[in-house]
Amino acid sequence: MQSQAAPTDAGSVVNGLYRNASFGFTCKIPFGWVDRTQQMSDDSTEETASNSNSATKKSLLFLAVFERPPEVAGDAVNSTILVAAEPASYYPGLQNAAQYFGPLTELTKSKGLKVVNEPYEYPVDAKQLVRGDFSKPLGNLTLHQSTLVLMEKGYLVSFTFIGGTEDEVDDLVEGLKFARKESSPPAQ
């Protein structure tokens, strides 16, 4: 049985580090990257409001940062970090994060990406996430995407990292950290 979606805060960015207390993680933002979280959240909220009768349960965009502004063309893949959460109730019958890769893979394939690695367990600090890897040729470049998913507090939290090489994506993934649970002091 799925738990009710818990209230969440949007988190904050301080000194190049995004911090989200609701889910207990931080994500390092490379120096000089462009934050488009607010603009993309505004666009998403307008779209959700026009397509839905219920505003009480909605998808949340926590972080959307890009190596360069999305509207600026470049000669390399525009590396990206996206962090979002959706109520698990959007997917009736979903029991775990791995099952979320069914709809996620459909979406990525519809955008022209192919599966490089089927979903697999991927530990980040003390948390167990599920990771799937995708790629898409862009002329003489290749876009690499890794999405990590966590099911917690009634939400599916997705961390999507996009880069021009697998190594670049792995470096971005290494910027994701989860707070370790404080252990209780020993009894006196």
PyMOL commands that set and color helices and strands:
alter all, ss='L'
color gray80, all
select helices_A, chain A and resi 37-51+88-90+97-110+166-173
alter helices_A, ss='H'
color red, helices_A
select strands_A, chain A and resi 12-14+17-20+25-28+34-35+60-66+80-87+114-124+127-138+141-152+155-163+176-178
alter strands_A, ss='S'
color yellow, strands_A
deselect
rebuild
show_as cartoon
